[in-house]
């Protein structure tokens, strides 16, 4: 403001400016302050939600351990209650997806494949991580296979997935083909899974024995088995 203006003139100028711009300025201050406090509140709520989810998840793990030792309805209900709570606390969080996977396992144990599939689809729709998505796809394909939907299971297994899951995808694909009487495709899938095994993997020996058994079952009689012996 010009130095030659008197104090009274300066005061009048300030009042005039405030009448013209004060409301907009106040609105801007409120919006900025509100946004800052709102952001901090949101972050605080998210942090609290994660902490709450962590506690509930640990309680669910304990309930799962108890259910595995003694698979009673009471223990199963405890697991289910914790799982539903986790999904409500933060449905987009990782704990919620783990909860859905656990709930699907409960349903599969009860033979309720329809609800198991719903839980898996819910988790799959919220998953971007490729490894977790591949695990969910495997379980989805297993669930579809369990309710005699082999074609649907094969469609799920046809989706792209990380290379480290190829062996598991191929083995399940072989199981489905074998159940459908398509032994040639089953053999190809089993052999592909067998080729994926690494000798350095501690679990490879058992997996190899299981795959060789499946290959022998799928091979026509009179042909050489996977172990090098001729079937009777």
Secondary structure by P-SEA (a helix, b strand, c coil): ccccccaaaaaaaaaaaaaacaaaaaaaaaaaaaaaaaaaaaaaaaaaaaaaaaaaaaaaaaaaaaaaacccaaaaaaaaaaaaaaaaaccccaaaaaaaaaaaaaaaaacaaaaaaaaaaaaaaacccaaaaaaaaaaaaaaaaaacaaaaaaaaaaccccccaaaaaaaaaaaaaaaacaaaaaaaaaaaaaaaccccccaaaaaaaaaaaaaaaacccccccccccccc
